[in-house]
Amino acid sequence: MAFANSQVSDMIATTIAARSKKLADNLTHNNALLFMLNKRGNVRTVSGGTHIQEEIMYDDGDTTSGSYSGYDVIDITPDSPISGAEFDFKQYARPITISGMELLQNSGKEQMIDLLEGRMRVAESKIRNDVSRDLYGDGTGNSGKNITGLLAAISSTPTSGVYGGIDRATWAFWRNQVISCTSDVGAAMSATTILPGMNKLALATARGNDRVDLIVADNDAFEFYQESLQAIQRITNDSGQGLAGAGFTTLKYYGAGSSADVVFDGGIGGNMPSKTMYFINTNYLFFRPHSKRNFVPMGGDRQSVNQDAVVKLIGWAGNLSCSGAQFQGTLVD
């Protein structure tokens, strides 16, 4: 369908296209989890397929390997404990709408660019906030259309439920670790109990050289941790490096033979459950946007048959995926 200003379609499309890479970058730089995943090279695009798949190796209890002596018979039964976790593509969109009257009032080139700039900023902010919020959900929001986020990947009840197509009730290797301050330390989460709880969880998620390298905390948990450190005057890293250099409120944790950044993800717009810390080994967690739907224009003009307006959509598709659930953990009250 023709539009009153034939240039508006190309102008909107090229404006979105020019800003799509910036929007993708801004998403990672406004979310501590995505910032770390991007830094580790774990923001990886997907080119196609029916699902996003992560290959996993696991212990299936096979006993064919082991010691032997002399002419003992060696068990050569084939065993290949390699499988894959599958994650559905989740889709997000945000409209940019311009009415015929606005086109008439902003017919000059510079005025149109200014109008589009304002609309783009609003749309970018909204869709970025939607994706960031749902990264901390369990994927059941909006009738199961939301991203399968940390609430599913690092569950407080990991012995049940299906995650990535794998039943946690059956497969113990696919269960993340959980430490409760009340049950495992002896009292509710506080400035006194949070460090013992963190130490227990850091050890529970360690294997060989695999260590947690990112801890994300809500308002309460971060405040408790901060209070526990003030007596020894532990301060944030303001050297301009890492998460602190990127503008995130962050402390350090030392335990289980390594260190991790403790990041505050609460305050205004915080999306984490109350009194919760996520212990994340970013080697096994991935943000997987589709290469052809990573904040780009979707389709052509959308113009109503009975309205003087045109709509363009910014689209994103992908999911958060995991290849090692047992290396992740959550500290709860």
C-alpha positions in Angstrom: 0.0 0.0 0.0 1.4 3.4 -1.0 2.0 6.0 1.8 1.7 9.7 1.7 5.4 10.2 2.1 7.2 7.6 0.0 10.5 8.2 1.7 9.2 7.3 5.2 9.4 3.6 4.7 13.1 3.6 3.7 13.9 6.2 6.3 12.4 4.2 9.1 14.0 0.9 7.9 17.5 2.4 7.4 17.3 4.2 10.7 16.5 0.9 12.5 19.1 -1.0 10.5 21.8 1.6 11.4 20.9 1.4 15.1 20.4 -2.4 15.4 24.0 -3.1 16.2 24.1 -0.3 18.7 20.9 -1.6 20.3 22.4 -5.1 20.6 25.5 -3.6 22.2 23.4 -1.4 24.5 21.5 -4.5 25.7 24.7 -6.3 26.8 26.1 -3.1 28.4 23.0 -2.5 30.4 22.7 -5.9 31.9 25.5 -7.3 34.1 24.8 -10.9 33.1 24.9 -10.2 29.4 28.0 -8.0 29.8 29.9 -10.9 31.3 28.6 -13.4 28.7 29.6 -11.0 25.9 33.0 -10.5 27.5 33.5 -14.3 27.6 32.4 -14.6 24.0 29.2 -16.4 25.0 26.8 -14.1 23.1 26.6 -16.3 20.0 24.2 -15.9 17.2 22.2 -18.8 15.8 21.7 -19.1 12.0 18.7 -21.3 11.9 17.2 -24.6 13.0 14.0 -25.6 14.9 15.7 -25.2 18.3 18.8 -23.7 19.9 20.9 -26.7 20.9 23.8 -26.9 23.4 25.9 -30.1 23.3 26.5 -31.6 26.7 28.7 -34.3 28.1 27.5 -36.1 31.2 28.2 -39.0 33.6 25.7 -41.7 32.8 27.0 -44.1 35.4 28.8 -46.3 32.9 31.5 -48.5 34.4 33.3 -49.8 31.3 36.5 -47.9 32.1 38.7 -48.7 35.0 41.8 -50.7 36.0 42.8 -54.2 34.8 45.6 -56.7 35.2 47.4 -58.8 32.7 45.0 -60.8 30.5 41.8 -59.5 32.1 39.0 -59.1 29.6 38.4 -55.4 28.9 34.8 -54.3 28.5 34.5 -52.6 25.1 30.8 -51.9 25.2 30.2 -48.7 23.3 29.4 -45.7 25.5 29.0 -42.2 24.3 27.4 -40.0 27.0 26.9 -37.0 24.7 23.5 -35.4 24.4 22.1 -32.0 23.8 19.8 -29.5 25.6 17.3 -27.9 23.4 15.8 -24.4 23.8 12.9 -22.9 21.9 13.2 -19.6 20.0 11.5 -16.8 21.9 10.4 -13.8 19.9 10.1 -10.1 20.8 8.9 -7.1 18.9 8.4 -3.4 19.4 6.5 -1.1 17.0 7.5 2.3 15.8 4.4 4.2 14.6 4.0 7.4 12.7 0.6 8.9 11.7 -0.2 10.8 8.5 -0.6 14.1 10.5 2.9 13.7 12.1 4.3 13.2 8.6 2.7 16.4 7.4 3.9 18.3 10.4 7.4 16.8 10.1 7.8 16.8 6.4 11.3 18.4 6.3 14.2 15.9 6.3 15.7 17.2 9.5 12.3 17.2 11.3 11.6 13.6 10.2 15.0 12.4 11.5 14.3 14.1 14.8 10.9 12.5 15.1 12.3 9.1 14.2 15.2 9.5 16.7 12.7 10.1 19.6 10.5 7.1 18.6 13.6 4.9 18.1 14.9 5.7 21.6 11.6 4.8 23.2 11.3 1.6 21.2 14.9 0.6 21.9 14.5 1.2 25.6 11.2 -0.8 25.8 12.4 -3.8 24.0 15.8 -3.8 25.8 14.0 -3.7 29.1 11.7 -6.5 28.1 14.6 -8.8 27.2 16.6 -7.8 30.3 13.6 -8.4 32.6 12.8 -11.8 31.1 16.4 -13.0 31.5 15.5 -13.4 35.2 12.2 -15.2 34.6 11.4 -18.9 34.1 10.0 -18.7 30.6 6.4 -19.2 31.6 5.4 -15.5 31.3 3.1 -14.4 28.6 1.8 -18.0 28.1 5.3 -19.5 27.8 6.5 -17.0 25.2 9.1 -15.3 27.3 12.8 -16.1 27.4 13.7 -19.2 29.5 15.7 -17.2 32.0 17.7 -17.8 35.2 14.7 -18.7 37.3 14.5 -21.9 35.2 18.2 -22.3 34.5 19.1 -22.0 38.2 16.1 -23.2 40.0 15.4 -23.2 43.7 13.8 -26.6 43.2 16.2 -28.3 40.8 15.1 -31.9 41.4 12.0 -31.5 39.4 10.8 -30.0 36.2 12.1 -30.1 32.6 14.7 -27.7 31.5 16.2 -27.6 28.0 14.2 -30.8 27.2 15.9 -32.8 30.0 14.0 -34.0 33.0 15.7 -33.0 36.2 13.9 -35.6 38.2 15.7 -38.3 36.2 19.1 -36.8 35.4 21.0 -35.6 38.5 23.8 -34.0 36.3 21.2 -31.5 35.0 20.4 -30.1 38.5 21.9 -26.9 39.6 23.1 -26.4 43.2 21.0 -24.7 46.0 22.0 -23.5 49.4 19.5 -22.1 51.9 20.8 -19.9 54.6 17.9 -21.1 56.9 18.4 -24.8 56.2 22.1 -25.1 55.4 23.6 -22.4 57.6 21.1 -22.4 60.5 19.4 -19.0 60.3 17.7 -16.7 57.8 19.7 -14.7 55.3 21.5 -11.8 57.1 24.8 -10.1 57.2 25.9 -12.9 59.6 24.8 -15.9 57.6 25.3 -14.8 54.0 29.1 -15.4 53.9 28.9 -19.0 55.2 26.1 -19.6 52.7 28.2 -18.2 49.9 31.1 -20.3 50.9 29.0 -23.5 50.9 27.6 -22.7 47.5 31.0 -21.8 45.9 32.3 -25.2 47.0 29.2 -27.0 45.8 29.5 -25.5 42.3 33.2 -26.1 41.9 34.8 -29.0 39.9 38.5 -29.0 39.0 39.2 -25.7 37.3 35.5 -24.9 36.9 34.6 -22.1 39.2 31.8 -19.6 39.5 32.9 -16.2 38.1 29.8 -14.1 38.4 27.4 -13.7 41.3 24.2 -11.6 40.8 22.4 -10.4 43.8 19.1 -8.7 44.5 18.7 -5.7 46.9 18.5 -7.7 50.1 21.3 -10.2 49.4 23.6 -7.5 48.1 23.0 -5.3 51.2 23.7 -8.2 53.5 26.9 -9.0 51.7 28.0 -5.4 51.7 27.3 -5.2 55.5 29.3 -8.3 56.1 32.3 -6.7 54.4 32.2 -3.2 55.9 34.0 -4.3 59.0 37.1 -5.1 56.9 36.6 -2.1 54.6 36.2 -4.1 51.4 35.5 -1.6 48.6 34.2 -1.8 45.0 36.7 -2.1 42.2 36.9 1.4 40.7 40.0 0.8 38.6 37.9 1.2 35.4 38.2 -2.5 34.6 35.5 -5.2 34.4 32.0 -4.7 35.6 32.8 -1.8 37.8 34.4 0.0 34.9 31.3 -0.6 32.9 29.2 1.2 35.5 27.7 -1.7 37.5 27.6 -1.7 41.3 30.0 -4.5 42.1 32.0 -6.1 44.9 34.4 -9.1 44.9 34.0 -12.5 46.4 36.9 -14.8 47.2 36.2 -18.5 47.8 36.6 -22.0 46.6 40.0 -21.1 45.2 39.0 -18.3 42.9 37.2 -14.9 42.8 33.9 -13.7 41.4 32.3 -10.4 40.8 29.3 -9.8 43.0 26.9 -7.6 41.0 23.9 -5.6 42.3 20.9 -6.1 40.0 18.2 -4.6 42.2 17.1 -1.0 42.8 14.7 0.6 40.4 13.6 -2.0 37.9 15.3 -4.9 39.6 13.9 -8.2 38.4 15.4 -10.7 40.7 13.6 -12.7 43.4 14.0 -11.3 46.9 16.9 -12.5 49.1 18.5 -14.4 46.2 22.0 -14.7 44.7 22.7 -16.5 41.5 26.2 -18.1 41.3 27.0 -18.4 37.6 29.8 -20.1 35.8 29.7 -18.2 32.5 31.6 -21.0 30.7 28.3 -22.9 30.5 25.7 -20.1 30.0 25.0 -18.5 26.6 22.9 -15.8 25.1 21.8 -16.9 21.7 20.1 -14.4 19.4 19.2 -15.3 15.9 21.6 -13.8 13.4 18.7 -12.5 11.2 16.5 -11.3 14.1 18.9 -9.4 16.4 17.0 -6.1 16.8 16.4 -5.5 13.1 13.4 -4.3 11.1 10.7 -6.9 10.6 8.9 -7.1 7.3 7.5 -4.2 5.3 5.1 -1.4 5.9 2.1 -2.2 8.1 -0.7 0.3 7.3 -4.2 -0.1 8.5 -7.0 0.0 5.9 -8.9 2.5 8.0 -6.2 4.5 9.7 -3.8 7.1 8.4 -0.6 5.7 10.0 2.3 3.4 9.2 4.0 0.9 11.6 7.5 -0.7 11.5 8.6 -3.4 13.9 11.9 -4.0 15.6 12.4 -7.7 16.2 14.5 -10.0 18.2 14.5 -13.8 18.5 16.6 -16.2 20.5 17.0 -17.5 24.1 19.3 -18.0 27.0 20.8 -21.5 26.9 22.9 -23.6 29.2 25.3 -26.5 28.7 26.3 -27.2 32.4 23.5 -26.8 34.9 25.4 -28.5 37.7 28.0 -25.7 37.7 25.4 -23.0 38.5 23.8 -22.3 41.9 21.4 -20.2 43.8 21.6 -18.9 47.4 18.2 -18.4 49.0 16.8 -17.4 52.3 
